[in-house]
Amino acid sequence: MDIGLLSMSMNQCKLQQDVGIALMKMAMNKGKETASGMTEMLEGMAVDPNLGQNFDSRA
């Protein structure tokens, strides 16, 4: 096998791997941002502790 061709092939594989890792990092960062936003939203919600204490039913 030609050394030049082997070198190009190895570099192309490394580039594909680097791009895949970069995309995964971006996806993980977006997931962290979404999770922290949801956590902040849930913490900011007013929860009434008396809700759900009584149950009225009629038949």
Secondary structure, DSSP 8 states (H G I E B T S, - for coil): --HHHHHHHHHHHHHHHHHHHHHHHHHHHHHHHHHHHHHHHHHHS---TTTTS------
